[in-house]
Amino acid sequence: MMKARWPLLSLSLIALICTLLATACGQSQAQQPPLPLAPLRNSADLTKLQIKMLAPGNAVPEMQYVSDQKRAQQIYKAALASPQPVPDNPCPAIAGPRYQLVFWAGTRAAEIITADQGGCGDIFLRGGDLRQASQNFWSFLDQAIAGAPLVRQPDHVEIVRYQGDARMPLYAKITSKAQAQALFTTISTFLASSQSTTGLCDDQAASYDDLFFYEGEALYHVQVFSGACSQVRMFGRPPSPFLRPTAQFVQQLNQGLTSVKFAPANPDKLEIEHAPTAIRSGSGPAFTTTRDQGVIQKLYHNAANLPPWPANKDASCNTQGTANSYDIVTFSQGGAWLTSATAFSGCATVSFGRAGIGGGYMRQVTQEFWDLVHSTRSS
């Protein structure tokens, strides 16, 4: 089956639903305005690459890989060498992972490229430069992911605890290397030995812990679901199947978390991706990142209090292609992703997503929400 180049973001994302964003409070931090991308003369300026992988239909990254200077330059040059798409070329109706590639020059981001492995394999460079990724591009990207550093002795772990639809996420950070290592050993040993598999959890009220083990910039990402959805999943290369936890594993994990103190999630980073719904040259995605606590908290509080969408009312949107753009608003704390809100222009709903879980519930979008998004993007 073939399709024309149209949606930049899968329209199934509009059906995503997530946990209720909650009012956050915490210590004020120094305000930092958004930084523009650093000037980039050529690929020789690039020093590293961060690769964020997003599963089909999910706007929250599921994994982050860090690549060295050589790989960063290879991938960037392969993107520049990729051909422009043939006009009116039909694309396979196949969903694939989407990547956000953040290239760094020293201490600043210098380029952001989005790459979609589904459909025609489109990639967007700065200024909406649309290309069709070459085989070299995908080969170098696969090599970068395969060669990314592994976590062996984590220096800290961050945990986001989701307690169901209508309850706010909690956050905790373990800075003790000994405690982080003990948790890491418990989880990695279980994942390496367990053979009992289960299916993907689709219970939107499920409770689960999202654990982010870091060793420097290397990430080991694991989710542990409780209750009826009881399962464990590790993201990475390759991702583990959905495994059924044993009583021994649950006991060991709970013991390791006994002294951990959770608090309401308090995001300290906000990212907004603004993009057209129609894929065409010259109109690609634009990115805004800020750590301005006033901006973040205002938008986070607003999103937390958006009215719920009536259960008996149709929540579908843009099925006729009437929206001309969309925004993905992602909140994170430390090195942990909390949630994202996706809103299409002209739609009455906004959908929320969490890493590793699809579906959820819709909220009614308000003009104040749009005003805050627009003002953040234009600052």
C-alpha positions in Angstrom: 0.0 0.0 0.0 1.3 3.5 -0.9 0.4 6.9 0.3 1.2 10.5 -0.7 3.6 12.5 1.5 1.2 14.3 3.8 1.3 14.0 7.6 4.6 14.8 9.2 3.4 13.4 12.4 1.2 10.2 12.5 -2.4 11.2 13.0 -2.8 8.3 15.4 -0.9 10.5 17.8 -4.1 12.6 18.3 -5.6 9.6 20.0 -2.8 9.4 22.5 -3.8 10.2 26.0 -1.7 10.5 29.1 -1.5 11.1 32.8 -2.9 14.3 34.3 -0.2 16.9 34.4 -0.2 18.2 37.9 0.5 21.5 39.5 4.2 21.6 40.4 6.0 23.5 43.1 9.6 23.7 44.1 12.6 25.8 44.5 13.0 28.6 42.0 16.0 28.4 39.7 17.9 31.0 37.7 15.9 31.8 34.6 17.6 30.9 31.3 16.1 32.2 28.1 16.0 29.8 25.1 19.3 29.7 23.2 19.3 29.7 19.4 21.2 27.1 17.5 25.0 27.7 17.4 26.3 28.8 14.0 27.6 25.9 12.0 30.2 26.4 9.2 30.7 22.7 8.3 30.6 19.2 9.8 34.1 19.6 11.2 32.6 21.9 13.9 30.5 19.0 15.3 31.7 17.4 18.5 28.9 14.9 19.4 25.4 13.7 18.6 22.4 12.9 20.9 19.9 10.6 19.3 16.4 10.5 20.7 14.2 7.6 19.4 10.4 8.0 19.4 8.2 5.0 18.7 5.4 5.3 16.2 2.5 7.2 17.7 4.4 8.5 20.8 5.8 12.0 21.1 7.9 11.2 24.2 11.4 9.8 23.5 11.8 6.2 24.6 15.6 6.1 24.4 18.6 8.4 24.0 21.9 7.4 22.5 25.1 9.4 22.5 27.5 9.2 19.6 31.1 10.5 19.3 32.5 13.1 17.0 33.3 10.8 14.1 29.8 9.3 14.0 28.2 12.7 14.4 30.1 14.1 11.4 29.4 11.0 9.3 25.7 11.2 9.9 25.5 14.9 9.3 27.4 14.6 6.0 25.2 11.7 4.9 22.1 13.8 5.6 23.5 16.7 3.5 24.3 14.2 0.7 20.8 12.7 0.7 18.7 13.6 -2.3 15.7 15.8 -2.4 12.5 13.8 -2.8 10.9 13.2 -6.2 7.8 15.4 -6.5 4.5 13.5 -6.1 6.4 10.3 -5.2 4.0 7.9 -3.3 5.3 6.6 0.0 4.7 3.2 1.6 2.0 3.3 4.4 4.4 1.8 6.9 5.0 3.3 10.3 8.5 3.3 11.7 10.5 4.9 14.5 11.2 8.6 14.4 14.5 10.1 15.4 15.4 13.6 16.7 19.1 14.1 16.1 20.7 16.9 18.1 24.2 17.8 16.8 26.5 19.7 19.2 29.4 22.0 18.6 31.2 22.3 21.9 28.7 23.3 24.6 25.8 24.3 22.3 23.4 22.5 20.0 24.2 23.5 16.4 21.7 21.5 14.4 18.5 19.5 14.9 17.5 16.9 12.3 14.3 14.9 12.3 14.3 11.5 10.6 11.4 9.2 10.0 12.2 5.6 9.2 8.6 5.0 8.1 7.0 6.0 4.8 9.6 7.5 2.4 12.3 7.9 5.0 12.1 11.7 5.1 14.7 13.8 6.9 14.4 17.5 7.7 17.4 19.8 8.1 17.6 23.4 9.2 15.2 25.8 7.5 12.8 23.0 6.3 15.4 21.4 4.0 13.5 18.1 3.1 15.6 15.1 1.9 14.9 11.5 1.4 17.4 9.6 3.5 20.0 7.7 1.6 21.0 4.1 2.6 24.3 5.6 3.9 22.4 7.8 6.3 20.5 4.9 7.8 23.6 2.7 7.9 25.6 5.3 9.8 22.7 6.0 12.1 22.4 2.3 12.9 26.1 2.1 13.5 26.0 5.0 15.9 23.2 3.4 17.9 24.9 0.1 18.0 28.2 1.7 19.1 26.7 4.0 21.7 28.2 3.7 25.2 26.5 1.2 27.6 25.7 1.7 31.2 27.8 -0.6 33.4 28.2 1.4 36.7 25.5 4.0 36.9 26.4 7.2 38.8 22.8 8.1 39.5 19.2 7.0 38.7 16.1 9.1 38.2 12.6 7.7 38.7 9.3 9.0 37.5 6.4 7.2 39.2 3.0 7.3 37.4 0.1 6.5 39.7 -2.7 6.3 37.1 -4.8 8.7 35.0 -5.9 11.3 37.4 -2.9 11.4 39.7 0.2 13.5 39.4 3.5 11.9 38.5 6.1 11.8 41.2 9.9 12.1 40.8 12.9 10.9 42.7 16.7 11.0 42.1 19.2 8.6 43.7 22.7 10.0 43.8 24.3 7.3 45.8 26.3 5.2 43.4 26.0 2.1 45.6 22.3 2.4 45.7 22.0 3.0 42.0 24.3 0.1 41.3 22.2 -2.2 43.5 19.0 -1.3 41.7 20.8 -1.6 38.3 22.1 -5.1 39.2 18.6 -6.3 40.4 16.9 -5.1 37.2 19.6 -6.2 34.7 20.0 -9.6 36.3 16.2 -10.2 36.0 16.1 -9.0 32.4 19.0 -11.3 31.5 17.4 -14.4 33.0 13.7 -14.1 32.7 11.8 -16.0 30.0 8.2 -15.4 30.9 6.7 -12.9 28.5 3.5 -10.9 28.5 1.8 -8.4 26.2 1.9 -4.7 25.9 -0.1 -2.9 28.7 -3.0 -0.9 27.4 -4.5 0.0 30.8 -4.5 3.8 30.9 -4.9 3.7 34.7 -1.9 1.5 35.2 0.8 2.5 37.7 4.4 2.2 36.8 7.9 3.4 37.5 10.0 4.8 34.7 13.7 4.4 35.7 16.5 6.3 34.0 20.0 5.0 34.9 22.8 7.3 33.8 26.5 6.7 33.6 27.7 10.1 32.3 25.5 10.7 29.3 24.9 7.0 28.6 21.3 5.9 29.5 19.7 2.6 30.5 15.9 3.0 30.5 13.6 0.5 32.2 9.9 0.5 33.0 8.3 -1.6 35.8 4.5 -1.9 35.8 2.5 -3.0 38.8 -1.0 -4.2 39.4 -3.0 -6.0 36.6 -0.4 -4.9 34.0 2.5 -6.4 35.9 5.5 -6.4 33.5 9.1 -5.2 33.0 10.5 -3.7 29.8 14.0 -2.4 29.0 14.4 0.0 26.1 17.6 -0.1 24.1 19.3 -2.2 21.5 17.5 -4.5 21.1 14.6 -3.7 23.4 13.6 -6.5 25.7 10.2 -8.2 25.3 7.5 -7.4 27.9 8.5 -9.7 30.8 6.4 -10.9 33.7 8.2 -10.1 37.0 8.7 -12.8 39.5 7.8 -12.5 43.2 11.5 -12.5 44.1 12.3 -9.6 41.7 9.4 -7.5 43.0 10.6 -8.1 46.6 14.2 -7.1 45.7 13.1 -4.0 43.8 10.8 -2.9 46.6 13.6 -3.3 49.1 15.8 -1.2 46.9 13.3 1.6 46.7 12.2 1.6 50.4 14.3 4.6 51.3 13.7 6.6 48.1 11.8 9.8 48.7 9.4 10.8 46.0 8.0 14.3 45.4 5.6 15.8 42.9 7.3 16.1 39.5 8.7 19.6 39.0 9.8 20.0 35.4 13.0 22.1 34.8 13.1 21.8 31.0 10.5 22.5 28.3 10.9 21.6 24.6 8.4 22.6 21.9 8.4 21.2 18.4 6.3 23.2 15.9 5.7 21.7 12.5 3.4 21.7 9.6 1.1 18.8 9.0 2.0 18.7 5.3 5.5 17.5 4.4 7.0 19.8 1.9 10.4 21.5 1.3 10.8 24.8 3.1 8.3 24.1 5.9 9.9 21.7 8.3 9.8 21.5 12.1 11.2 24.3 14.3 12.4 23.7 17.9 12.4 25.8 21.0 14.1 24.7 24.3 13.9 26.7 27.5 14.8 26.3 31.2 13.1 29.6 32.2 11.2 28.4 35.3 8.6 31.1 35.1 7.7 30.0 31.5 7.8 26.3 32.3 5.7 26.4 35.5 3.1 28.6 33.9 2.6 26.3 31.0 2.8 23.2 33.2 0.2 24.5 35.6 -2.1 25.5 32.7 -1.8 22.1 31.1 -2.5 20.4 34.4 -5.8 22.2 34.7 -7.2 21.9 31.2 -10.8 20.6 31.4 -11.2 16.9 30.7 -12.8 16.0 27.3 -16.3 14.5 27.8 -16.3 10.7 27.5 -19.4 10.7 25.4 -18.0 13.2 22.9 -16.1 12.5 19.7 -12.4 13.4 20.3 -11.2 12.8 16.7 -9.4 15.7 15.1 -7.9 16.6 11.7 -9.4 13.5 10.0 -10.2 15.8 7.0 -6.7 17.3 7.0 -8.0 20.8 8.2 -5.2 21.5 10.6 -2.1 23.1 9.0 0.3 22.7 11.9 0.8 21.0 15.3 2.9 21.6 18.5 4.5 18.9 20.7 5.2 20.3 24.2 7.5 18.1 26.2 8.2 18.5 29.9 11.3 16.9 31.6 13.1 17.0 34.9 16.8 16.3 35.1 17.4 13.5 32.7 13.9 12.0 32.9 11.1 12.7 30.5 7.8 13.4 32.2 5.1 13.9 29.6 4.2 15.6 26.3 1.2 17.4 25.0 0.3 17.4 21.3 -2.1 20.0 19.9 -3.2 20.5 16.3 -4.1 23.9 15.1 -7.9 24.5 15.0 -8.6 21.4 17.1 -10.6 21.5 20.3 -8.5 18.8 22.0 -5.0 18.3 23.2 -3.6 14.8 23.8 -1.0 13.8 26.4 1.6 11.0 26.0 4.1 9.1 28.2 7.1 7.1 27.1 6.4 3.4 26.5 2.6 3.6 26.8 0.1 4.5 24.2 -3.4 5.9 24.5 -4.7 7.8 27.5 -7.2 10.6 27.7 -7.9 13.9 26.0 -8.2 17.4 27.4 -10.0 20.4 26.1 -7.6 23.0 24.7 -8.0 26.6 25.8 -6.9 29.9 24.2 -4.7 30.5 27.2 -2.8 27.3 26.5 -2.2 28.3 22.9 -1.1 31.8 24.0 1.5 30.4 26.3 2.8 28.0 23.6 2.9 30.8 21.0 4.7 33.2 23.4 7.3 30.6 24.3 8.0 29.8 20.7 8.3 33.5 19.7 10.6 34.4 22.7 
